[in-house]
Amino acid sequence: MSQRIGVIDMGTNTFHLLITDIVNDRPHTLVNEKSAVGLGKGGITKGFITEEAMDRALDTLKKFRVILDEHAVVHVIATGTSAVRSGSNKQVLIDRIKKEVNIDVEVIDGAREAELIFRGVQQAVPMEDHISLAMDIGGGSVEFIIGNKNEILWKQSFEIGGQRLIDRFHVHDPMREDDRVMMHNYFDEVLVPLEKAINTWRPTQLIGCSGTFDTLAEMNIQHHREKIALEKQTSYLLSLPDFNRLRKQLVASTRRERLAIAGMIELRADMVVVAICLIEHVLKLVSTNAITVSTYSLKEGVLYTMLDGVKVGS
């Protein structure tokens, strides 16, 4: 007997839809789609969701609803993260979604988001007893989790996601050197808890999940003409020399130049510069010779948490 589940991740920049059949307690993916929404655009730094962003969200969710109905999905869970939880008018959006699309939204806090992300990572990345640091760069928040294959040792969510960093620092195209310096100084200030946790737990593996990391992996695959597509892998190893090559190429580029790079997609072209600067900053704190890219993150974590019989919002 199989069970069909739909998971919607309402991210600050991108909405994701995952539809899976559960057969013998194992998920089999039927649909894995993403759509650029920009829920945080124009309002996230002011603490609200604009009407235009709500309309874009509803347009995307209506398309997702058609796909869900085509696949006869009854059990649907949708999670709202940084842009939703920090929006003073979030209830307006939640009520519209219920009325217009008949989907209930579970708003999860940053700590719970970090736990769910790591649950997804544990399914994707070979982790032994050594300690890893996982990071997920969203549009509104960034989650850092230190743990191993069995447990989370430390976690924290920081409201320094890509859209917030763009609004604050990436006002010129290409990004100016003095703005990058200011941003790194900002990281020094806000990421003190992360630095302390790294010094305490000494992780030896850096795992990157979601958007920017997927894009870096895609660009590297295209550069080296690798034969196995990222979508066929649950994890991908990006060497530090390859990361540094990509970093140098991206930080000095205009948006138009970034879009011309093989492997770049439009919905990542804006955020990738500030995100890669954040990754560069974290790499100075962690002793590792590569980045492990996890193609699983929040939505997969939600799925496996449901399979564990645990409430997603608990």
C-alpha positions in Angstrom: 0.0 0.0 0.0 1.5 3.3 -1.0 0.9 6.8 0.3 1.3 10.0 -1.7 2.6 13.1 0.0 3.0 16.7 -1.3 5.5 19.1 0.4 5.7 22.8 -0.4 8.6 24.9 0.9 7.6 28.6 0.7 11.0 30.1 0.8 11.8 33.8 0.8 13.0 33.7 -2.9 11.9 30.4 -4.2 8.9 28.1 -3.7 9.5 24.3 -4.0 7.1 21.5 -4.6 7.9 17.9 -3.9 5.5 15.0 -4.5 6.5 11.5 -3.5 5.0 8.1 -3.3 5.8 6.3 0.0 6.2 2.6 -0.8 7.4 0.2 2.0 8.4 3.3 4.0 10.7 4.6 1.2 9.9 7.7 -0.8 9.9 7.7 -4.6 9.9 11.2 -6.2 7.2 11.9 -8.7 7.6 15.7 -8.9 10.3 18.1 -7.8 9.7 21.6 -9.0 10.8 25.1 -8.1 9.5 28.6 -9.0 11.0 32.0 -8.4 8.5 34.0 -6.3 10.5 36.7 -4.5 8.2 36.7 -1.4 10.7 38.9 0.5 11.3 41.3 -2.3 10.5 44.9 -1.4 9.4 44.2 2.1 11.6 41.8 4.0 14.0 44.4 5.5 10.9 46.4 6.6 9.2 43.5 8.2 6.2 42.9 5.9 5.1 41.1 2.8 4.1 43.4 -0.1 0.8 42.9 -1.9 2.7 42.2 -5.2 4.7 39.5 -3.4 1.5 37.9 -2.1 0.0 37.9 -5.6 3.2 36.2 -6.9 3.0 33.6 -4.1 -0.7 32.9 -4.9 0.0 32.6 -8.6 2.7 30.0 -7.9 0.6 28.1 -5.4 -2.3 27.9 -7.8 0.0 26.3 -10.3 1.2 23.9 -7.6 -2.4 23.1 -6.7 -3.1 22.0 -10.3 -0.1 19.7 -10.2 -1.1 18.3 -6.8 -4.7 17.6 -8.1 -3.3 16.0 -11.3 -1.4 13.6 -9.1 -4.4 13.1 -6.7 -2.4 14.3 -3.7 -4.5 14.5 -0.6 -1.9 14.9 2.1 -0.2 18.3 1.6 2.0 20.2 4.0 3.3 23.7 3.3 6.0 25.4 5.4 6.5 29.2 5.7 10.0 30.3 6.7 11.8 33.6 7.1 9.8 36.0 4.9 6.5 34.6 6.3 7.5 34.3 10.0 9.0 37.9 10.0 6.1 39.5 8.1 3.9 41.6 10.3 1.0 40.9 7.9 1.7 37.2 7.4 -1.8 36.2 8.6 -3.2 38.0 5.5 -1.1 35.8 3.3 -1.9 32.6 5.2 -5.7 33.3 5.1 -5.5 34.0 1.4 -3.7 30.8 0.7 -6.3 28.8 2.7 -9.2 30.6 0.9 -7.8 30.6 -2.6 -5.8 27.4 -2.8 -7.1 25.4 0.2 -3.6 24.8 1.6 -2.8 25.2 5.3 0.6 26.8 6.0 2.7 25.7 8.9 5.0 28.7 10.0 8.2 27.2 11.5 10.7 29.1 13.5 14.4 29.3 12.7 15.4 26.6 15.2 12.9 24.1 13.8 13.9 25.0 10.3 17.5 24.2 11.1 16.4 20.8 12.5 14.4 19.9 9.4 17.2 21.0 7.1 19.6 18.7 8.9 17.1 15.8 8.8 17.2 16.2 5.0 21.0 16.4 4.9 21.4 13.2 6.9 19.5 11.4 4.2 21.6 12.8 1.4 25.2 13.0 2.6 27.4 10.1 3.8 28.1 11.1 7.4 30.1 9.0 9.7 30.9 9.8 13.3 32.9 12.8 12.4 31.4 16.2 13.0 30.0 18.3 10.1 28.8 21.9 9.8 25.8 22.3 7.5 24.7 25.6 6.1 21.6 26.6 4.2 21.5 30.0 2.6 18.0 31.2 2.1 16.6 34.5 0.9 15.6 35.6 4.4 17.7 33.5 6.9 20.7 31.3 7.0 20.7 28.1 9.1 23.9 26.6 10.5 23.8 23.2 12.1 26.7 21.2 13.7 26.1 17.5 14.0 26.9 14.0 12.8 24.9 11.1 11.4 23.1 10.5 14.7 22.4 13.9 16.3 22.5 17.7 16.2 25.1 19.2 18.5 24.4 22.9 17.9 22.1 24.9 15.6 21.1 28.5 15.0 19.2 30.5 12.4 20.5 33.9 11.5 18.4 36.6 9.7 21.1 37.3 7.2 19.6 35.6 4.1 20.5 36.6 0.5 17.7 39.1 0.0 18.5 40.9 3.2 22.2 41.0 2.2 21.4 42.3 -1.3 19.2 45.1 0.1 21.9 46.1 2.5 25.2 45.6 0.6 24.7 44.7 -3.1 23.5 48.1 -4.4 26.0 48.3 -7.3 26.5 46.0 -10.2 29.1 44.6 -10.1 29.4 44.7 -6.3 32.0 47.1 -5.1 35.0 46.1 -3.1 34.2 48.4 -0.2 30.7 47.0 0.0 32.2 43.5 0.2 34.5 44.6 3.0 31.6 46.1 4.9 29.7 42.9 4.5 32.5 40.7 5.8 32.8 43.1 8.8 29.1 42.6 9.3 29.6 38.8 9.2 32.3 39.2 11.9 29.7 40.9 14.1 26.7 38.7 13.7 28.3 35.3 13.4 30.1 35.3 16.7 27.9 32.5 18.0 28.8 30.4 15.0 32.5 31.0 15.5 32.2 30.0 19.1 30.4 26.8 18.2 33.0 25.9 15.5 35.7 26.4 18.1 33.9 24.1 20.5 32.9 21.3 18.2 35.7 21.5 15.5 33.7 20.3 12.5 35.8 18.8 9.7 33.2 18.7 6.9 31.3 21.7 5.4 27.9 20.8 3.9 26.1 23.3 1.8 22.4 22.9 0.9 19.9 24.6 -1.4 20.0 27.3 -3.9 23.5 28.8 -4.2 25.3 25.5 -3.5 23.2 23.7 -6.2 24.1 26.5 -8.6 27.8 26.3 -7.8 27.7 22.5 -8.3 25.9 22.9 -11.6 28.4 25.5 -12.8 31.3 23.2 -11.9 29.7 20.2 -13.6 29.3 22.3 -16.8 32.9 23.6 -16.5 34.4 20.2 -16.2 31.9 18.6 -18.6 31.0 16.0 -16.0 28.6 13.3 -17.2 26.4 12.8 -14.1 23.8 15.5 -13.7 23.3 17.0 -10.3 19.7 15.9 -10.2 20.9 12.3 -10.3 23.0 12.8 -7.2 22.1 13.4 -3.5 25.5 14.9 -2.8 28.3 16.4 -4.8 31.9 17.3 -3.8 33.1 20.7 -4.7 36.9 21.2 -4.2 38.2 24.4 -2.7 40.2 25.2 -5.9 37.0 24.9 -7.9 35.1 27.0 -5.3 37.8 29.7 -5.4 37.7 29.8 -9.2 34.0 30.3 -9.2 34.2 32.9 -6.4 36.7 35.0 -8.3 34.6 34.8 -11.5 31.3 35.7 -9.7 32.2 38.5 -7.3 33.6 40.6 -10.1 30.7 40.0 -12.5 27.7 41.9 -13.6 24.3 40.3 -13.6 24.4 39.9 -17.3 27.8 38.3 -17.2 26.6 35.9 -14.5 23.6 34.8 -16.6 26.0 34.0 -19.5 27.9 31.4 -17.3 27.0 27.8 -18.1 25.1 26.4 -15.2 23.7 29.7 -13.9 19.9 30.1 -13.7 18.1 33.4 -13.6 16.5 32.9 -10.2 20.0 32.6 -8.6 21.8 35.3 -10.5 21.0 38.1 -8.0 21.7 36.3 -4.7 24.8 34.3 -5.7 27.4 37.0 -5.1 26.4 37.8 -1.5 26.0 34.1 -0.8 29.4 33.1 -2.1 30.9 35.9 0.0 29.2 34.3 3.1 30.6 30.9 2.1 34.0 32.3 1.8 33.7 33.8 5.3 32.6 30.4 6.8 35.5 28.6 5.0 37.9 30.7 7.0 36.5 29.2 10.2 36.3 25.6 9.2 39.3 23.3 8.4 38.2 21.4 5.3 39.5 20.9 1.8 36.1 20.7 0.0 32.4 21.6 0.2 29.9 18.7 0.2 26.8 19.9 -1.6 23.6 18.3 -0.4 20.7 18.2 -2.9 18.4 17.5 0.0 17.4 20.2 2.4 14.2 21.5 4.1 11.5 19.9 2.0 13.2 16.5 2.2 13.7 17.0 5.9 9.9 17.7 6.2 9.2 14.5 4.3 11.4 12.3 6.4 10.2 13.9 9.6 6.7 13.0 8.6 7.8 9.4 7.8 9.3 9.3 11.3 5.9 10.0 12.7 7.0 13.3 14.2 5.0 16.6 13.9 6.7 18.9 11.5 6.0 22.0 13.5 6.9 20.5 16.9 
